[in-house]
């Protein structure tokens, strides 16, 4: 999308991005709607729509300026940390607006190369973070696994995304424990 060089439009755009980031941090992705961003930024809803006609475009721009909060700063024991991070992800995806946005982003990535690129960058970040954590757990003798990074993330994250967005069902703690147990042999 081309952006206006008009200083007022640039200021409005920045104010909307700041408002959207504040909403994202305070309330999660489900709060980043055209209406809420307009209210928070003190602009008309039409102004938000003019910059981001589709809600997934707005969320992507907001997320691209914010650090992905999930799976950061692994802690030992990694199994407990991983369980906590997967629980956070499942709880976020349990919010209908977040599940709907996730599905919309996945669908948009099929046709929109920019959205596909951003999706790929997010997946790369998640994959690296989880793999580094599990590899450090393996080096410390906490787990034995031969899963590669892509398979590891598919085994842990994929079922949670499927359960929350496709089945529209709750992810239990037992379900998360079974996922973690499936990646290798964990030492107690």
SERO-4910 file (N, C-alpha, C, O; in steps of 0.05 Angstrom, whole numbers):
BEGIN
 pado doro    nc1    nc2    nc3   cac1   cac2   cac3    cc1    cc2    cc3    oc1    oc2    oc3
  Unk    A     17    -24      0      0      0      0     18     25      0     38     25     14
  Unk    A     11     45    -16     26     70    -16     15     88      5     -9     90     10
  Unk    A     33    102     19     25    119     40     29    148     32     48    155     17
  Unk    A     11    165     40     11    193     33     36    206     46     45    199     67
  Unk    A     46    226     32     68    242     43     58    266     58     73    282     69
  Unk    A     31    269     59     19    291     74     26    287    104     20    266    115
  Unk    A     38    308    116     46    305    144     22    299    163     26    285    183
  Unk    A     -1    310    157    -24    304    174    -32    274    173    -38    262    193
  Unk    A    -32    263    148    -38    235    145    -17    218    159    -24    197    171
  Unk    A      8    226    157     29    211    170     26    211    201     30    191    214
  Unk    A     19    235    211     14    237    240    -10    220    249     -9    206    269
  Unk    A    -32    220    233    -55    204    240    -48    174    239    -56    159    257
  Unk    A    -33    167    218    -25    138    216     -9    130    240    -13    109    251
  Unk    A     10    146    248     27    140    271     10    138    297     15    121    313
  Unk    A     -8    157    300    -25    157    324    -42    131    324    -47    120    346
  Unk    A    -52    123    301    -68     98    300    -50     74    307    -60     55    321
  Unk    A    -26     73    297     -8     51    303     -1     50    333     -1     28    345
  Unk    A      4     73    344     10     74    373    -15     64    389    -12     48    407
  Unk    A    -38     73    381    -63     65    395    -67     35    392    -74     21    411
  Unk    A    -62     24    368    -66     -5    364    -45    -21    380    -52    -42    391
  Unk    A    -21    -11    381      0    -25    397     -8    -25    427     -5    -45    441
  Unk    A    -18     -3    436    -27     -1    464    -49    -21    470    -49    -35    490
  Unk    A    -68    -23    451    -90    -42    454    -79    -71    453    -88    -88    469
  Unk    A    -61    -76    435    -49   -103    433    -36   -111    459    -40   -134    468
  Unk    A    -20    -93    470     -5   -100    494    -24   -103    518    -21   -121    534
  Unk    A    -44    -84    520    -61    -84    543    -82   -106    543    -89   -118    563
  Unk    A    -93   -112    518   -116   -130    517   -113   -153    498   -131   -171    497
  Unk    A    -91   -154    483    -87   -176    464    -98   -170    436   -110   -149    432
  Unk    A    -93   -188    417   -100   -183    389   -130   -178    384   -137   -163    366
  Unk    A   -147   -189    400   -176   -186    396   -185   -157    400   -207   -149    390
  Unk    A   -169   -141    414   -177   -113    419   -170    -95    395   -179    -72    394
  Unk    A   -154   -104    377   -144    -88    355   -165    -88    332   -163   -103    313
  Unk    A   -186    -72    336   -207    -70    316   -207    -41    305   -196    -23    317
  Unk    A   -219    -37    282   -221    -11    270   -234      9    290   -224     31    294
  Unk    A   -255      0    302   -270     18    320   -254     25    345   -252     48    352
  Unk    A   -241      5    357   -225     10    382   -201     27    376   -195     45    392
  Unk    A   -188     23    353   -165     39    346   -173     67    341   -159     86    349
  Unk    A   -195     71    327   -205     98    322   -210    113    348   -202    136    351
  Unk    A   -224    100    367   -230    112    392   -204    120    407   -202    142    418
  Unk    A   -186    101    409   -161    105    424   -144    127    411   -131    142    426
  Unk    A   -143    128    385   -127    148    371   -140    175    368   -127    195    361
  Unk    A   -166    176    373   -181    201    369   -185    209    340   -184    233    333
  Unk    A   -189    189    324   -195    194    295   -221    180    288   -232    164    303
  Unk    A   -231    186    265   -256    173    255   -250    144    246   -228    138    236
  Unk    A   -270    127    248   -266    100    240   -259     98    210   -244     81    201
  Unk    A   -271    117    194   -265    117    165   -236    122    160   -225    112    140
  Unk    A   -222    137    177   -194    142    174   -178    116    177   -159    111    163
  Unk    A   -186    101    197   -172     75    201   -177     57    177   -158     45    167
  Unk    A   -201     56    167   -207     39    144   -192     49    119   -185     32    102
  Unk    A   -188     75    116   -174     85     93   -145     75     93   -134     69     71
  Unk    A   -133     73    116   -105     63    118   -104     32    117    -85     21    106
  Unk    A   -123     19    129   -124    -10    131   -152    -20    124   -168    -24    142
  Unk    A   -158    -25     98   -185    -34     91   -193    -61    104   -216    -65    110
  Unk    A   -174    -78    108   -180   -104    120   -167   -106    148   -145    -96    152
  Unk    A   -182   -117    167   -172   -118    195   -145   -133    197   -129   -125    214
  Unk    A   -141   -153    181   -115   -168    183    -91   -151    175    -69   -155    185
  Unk    A    -96   -131    157    -74   -113    150    -67    -95    173    -43    -91    178
  Unk    A    -86    -86    188    -81    -70    211    -66    -86    232    -46    -76    243
  Unk    A    -75   -109    238    -62   -126    258    -34   -132    250    -16   -132    267
  Unk    A    -29   -138    225     -2   -144    215     16   -120    218     39   -124    227
  Unk    A      7    -97    211     24    -73    215     30    -68    244     53    -61    251
  Unk    A     11    -73    261     15    -69    290     35    -90    300     54    -83    315
  Unk    A     31   -115    292     49   -136    302     77   -133    291     96   -142    304
  Unk    A     80   -122    267    107   -120    255    123   -100    271    148   -100    270
  Unk    A    110    -81    285    125    -62    300    128    -70    329    141    -56    345
  Unk    A    117    -93    336    119   -103    364    134   -129    364    132   -145    345
  Unk    A    148   -134    386    162   -160    389    142   -182    396    125   -178    413
  Unk    A    144   -204    382    126   -227    387    130   -236    416    152   -243    424
  Unk    A    109   -235    432    112   -241    461    115   -270    468    126   -277    489
  Unk    A    106   -288    451    106   -317    458    134   -330    455    149   -323    437
  Unk    A    139   -348    473    163   -365    472    189   -350    475    210   -358    464
  Unk    A    188   -327    489    212   -312    494    225   -321    520    211   -332    538
  Unk    A    250   -317    523    265   -321    548    260   -348    561    247   -349    582
  Unk    A    269   -369    548    264   -396    561    278   -398    588    298   -386    593
  Unk    A    265   -414    605    275   -418    632    277   -448    637    261   -464    626
  Unk    A    295   -456    654    297   -483    663    279   -487    687    277   -468    703
  Unk    A    266   -509    690    264   -531    670    247   -522    646    226   -509    649
  Unk    A    256   -530    623    244   -521    598    216   -532    595    198   -519    584
  Unk    A    211   -557    605    185   -569    602    164   -551    615    142   -547    604
  Unk    A    169   -541    639    150   -523    654    146   -497    638    124   -488    635
  Unk    A    168   -485    628    167   -460    613    151   -465    587    134   -448    580
  Unk    A    156   -487    573    142   -493    549    112   -497    554     96   -487    538
  Unk    A    106   -510    575     77   -514    582     64   -487    587     41   -483    577
  Unk    A     77   -469    601     66   -443    607     62   -426    581     41   -413    578
  Unk    A     81   -428    563     79   -412    538     58   -424    520     43   -409    507
  Unk    A     55   -450    518     34   -462    502      7   -456    514    -12   -452    499
  Unk    A      5   -455    540    -20   -448    554    -28   -419    546    -51   -413    540
  Unk    A     -8   -401    547    -13   -373    539    -24   -371    511    -43   -357    505
  Unk    A    -11   -386    493    -19   -385    465    -47   -396    462    -64   -385    448
  Unk    A    -53   -418    475    -80   -431    473   -101   -412    485   -123   -410    474
  Unk    A    -95   -398    506   -114   -379    518   -119   -356    500   -142   -346    497
  Unk    A    -98   -346    486   -102   -324    467   -120   -333    444   -139   -319    436
  Unk    A   -114   -357    433   -130   -367    411   -158   -375    418   -175   -379    401
  Unk    A   -163   -378    444   -190   -385    453   -210   -361    451   -234   -365    452
  Unk    A   -199   -337    448   -216   -314    444   -226   -314    416   -210   -314    397
  Unk    A   -252   -315    411   -263   -317    384   -251   -297    364   -246   -304    341
  Unk    A   -248   -272    373   -237   -252    354   -209   -258    346   -201   -254    323
  Unk    A   -193   -269    364   -165   -276    358   -165   -301    340   -149   -301    321
  Unk    A   -182   -320    345   -183   -344    328   -192   -336    300   -180   -345    280
  Unk    A   -212   -319    298   -221   -309    271   -199   -294    257   -195   -298    233
  Unk    A   -185   -277    271   -163   -262    259   -141   -281    249   -129   -277    228
  Unk    A   -134   -301    265   -114   -320    258   -121   -334    232   -105   -338    214
  Unk    A   -146   -343    230   -155   -356    206   -155   -337    182   -147   -345    160
  Unk    A   -163   -312    186   -163   -293    165   -135   -287    155   -130   -285    131
  Unk    A   -116   -286    173    -88   -282    166    -77   -306    150    -63   -302    130
  Unk    A    -84   -330    159    -75   -354    144    -86   -354    116    -72   -360     96
  Unk    A   -112   -347    114   -125   -347     87   -113   -325     70   -107   -330     46
  Unk    A   -109   -302     81    -98   -279     65    -70   -285     56    -62   -276     34
  Unk    A    -55   -301     71    -27   -308     63    -26   -324     38     -5   -325     24
  Unk    A    -48   -338     31    -49   -354      7    -46   -336    -18    -33   -344    -37
  Unk    A    -59   -313    -17    -60   -295    -41    -43   -270    -38    -36   -258    -59
  Unk    A    -36   -262    -14    -22   -237    -11      7   -242     -3     12   -251     19
  Unk    A     26   -237    -21     55   -243    -15     65   -228      9     82   -238     24
  Unk    A     56   -203     14     65   -188     37     56   -201     63     72   -204     82
  Unk    A     31   -210     64     21   -223     88     35   -250     91     42   -258    114
  Unk    A     40   -264     69     54   -290     70     83   -286     81     92   -302     97
  Unk    A     96   -265     73    123   -259     83    122   -253    113    139   -264    128
  Unk    A    103   -238    122    102   -231    151     95   -257    167    106   -261    188
  Unk    A     77   -273    156     71   -298    169     96   -315    172    102   -327    193
  Unk    A    111   -317    150    136   -333    150    156   -322    170    170   -338    184
  Unk    A    158   -296    173    176   -284    193    168   -292    221    184   -298    238
  Unk    A    141   -290    226    132   -298    253    137   -327    259    145   -335    281
  Unk    A    131   -344    239    136   -373    243    166   -378    247    173   -395    263
  Unk    A    183   -364    233    212   -368    236    220   -361    265    236   -375    277
  Unk    A    209   -339    275    216   -330    303    207   -351    323    222   -359    340
  Unk    A    182   -360    320    171   -380    339    188   -406    337    195   -418    357
  Unk    A    194   -415    313    209   -439    309    236   -437    322    245   -455    336
  Unk    A    250   -415    317    277   -412    329    275   -411    359    292   -424    372
  Unk    A    256   -397    370    254   -395    400    249   -423    412    261   -430    432
  Unk    A    230   -437    401    223   -464    413    246   -483    409    253   -498    428
  Unk    A    258   -483    385    280   -502    380    304   -496    398    316   -515    409
  Unk    A    311   -471    402    334   -464    420    328   -473    448    346   -484    461
  Unk    A    303   -469    458    296   -478    485    298   -508    488    309   -518    507
  Unk    A    287   -522    468    287   -552    470    315   -563    467    323   -582    480
  Unk    A    331   -550    449    358   -559    446    374   -555    471    390   -572    479
  Unk    A    370   -532    485    384   -528    510    375   -548    532    391   -557    548
  Unk    A    349   -555    531    340   -576    550    353   -603    543    359   -618    562
  Unk    A    356   -609    518    370   -634    510    399   -634    519    409   -654    530
  Unk    A    412   -611    516    440   -609    524    443   -612    555    463   -622    565
  Unk    A    423   -603    570    423   -605    599    413   -632    609    412   -637    633
  Unk    A    405   -650    590    395   -677    597    366   -677    606    357   -697    618
  Unk    A    352   -656    602    324   -654    610    305   -670    590    284   -679    599
  Unk    A    313   -672    565    297   -685    545    315   -699    525    337   -689    519
  Unk    A    305   -720    514    318   -733    491    298   -732    468    276   -741    470
  Unk    A    307   -719    446    290   -716    423    307   -715    398    330   -705    398
  Unk    A    296   -724    376    310   -722    351    293   -705    331    299   -705    307
  Unk    A    273   -692    341    256   -675    324    271   -651    315    284   -637    331
  Unk    A    268   -645    289    280   -621    278    263   -597    285    240   -600    294
  Unk    A    273   -572    279    258   -548    287    230   -546    275    211   -540    290
  Unk    A    227   -552    250    200   -549    237    181   -570    248    158   -563    253
  Unk    A    190   -595    250    173   -615    261    165   -610    290    143   -614    299
  Unk    A    185   -600    305    180   -595    334    158   -574    337    140   -578    354
  Unk    A    159   -553    322    138   -532    324    111   -542    314     91   -536    326
  Unk    A    112   -558    292     87   -569    282     74   -588    303     49   -588    306
  Unk    A     90   -603    317     80   -621    337     69   -607    362     50   -617    374
  Unk    A     80   -584    369     71   -569    392     50   -548    387     30   -547    401
  Unk    A     54   -532    367     37   -510    361     13   -517    343     -9   -509    347
  Unk    A     19   -534    323     -2   -541    304    -27   -552    316    -49   -543    309
  Unk    A    -25   -571    334    -50   -582    346    -66   -561    362    -90   -563    364
  Unk    A    -52   -542    375    -66   -521    390    -81   -503    371   -104   -495    376
  Unk    A    -68   -495    349    -81   -478    329   -106   -493    318   -127   -481    315
  Unk    A   -102   -518    311   -124   -534    300   -147   -536    320   -171   -532    313
  Unk    A   -141   -543    345   -162   -546    366   -177   -520    370   -202   -521    373
  Unk    A   -163   -498    371   -177   -473    378   -191   -460    354   -213   -449    357
  Unk    A   -179   -461    330   -190   -447    307   -208   -464    290   -229   -454    280
  Unk    A   -202   -489    286   -218   -507    269   -240   -521    285   -263   -522    277
  Unk    A   -232   -532    308   -252   -546    324   -267   -528    343   -287   -535    354
  Unk    A   -257   -503    347   -268   -484    365   -273   -496    392   -295   -494    404
  Unk    A   -253   -510    402   -255   -524    427   -233   -514    446   -214   -501    438
  Unk    A   -236   -521    471   -217   -514    492   -193   -532    492   -195   -556    487
  Unk    A   -170   -520    497   -145   -535    500   -140   -540    529   -136   -521    545
  Unk    A   -142   -565    538   -139   -572    566   -109   -573    573    -92   -576    555
  Unk    A   -103   -571    598    -75   -574    607    -65   -602    601    -42   -606    594
  Unk    A    -83   -622    603    -75   -650    596    -67   -652    567    -48   -666    560
  Unk    A    -82   -638    549    -76   -638    521    -48   -626    516    -32   -638    501
  Unk    A    -42   -604    529    -15   -592    527      6   -611    537     27   -613    525
  Unk    A      1   -624    560     21   -643    570     26   -666    551     49   -675    548
  Unk    A      5   -675    537      9   -697    517     25   -687    494     42   -702    483
  Unk    A     21   -662    485     37   -651    463     66   -650    471     84   -658    456
  Unk    A     72   -639    495     99   -637    504    112   -665    506    135   -669    499
  Unk    A     97   -683    517    107   -711    520    113   -724    493    130   -742    491
  Unk    A     99   -715    472    103   -727    446    128   -718    432    135   -731    411
  Unk    A    142   -698    441    166   -689    427    191   -704    435    212   -702    422
  Unk    A    190   -720    456    213   -735    465    209   -746    493    187   -745    504
  Unk    A    230   -757    503    230   -769    530    241   -748    549    264   -741    549
  Unk    A    223   -739    567    230   -719    587    239   -732    613    227   -752    621
  Unk    A    260   -722    625    268   -731    651    252   -717    673    246   -693    670
  Unk    A    245   -731    693    228   -719    714    245   -705    734    235   -693    754
***
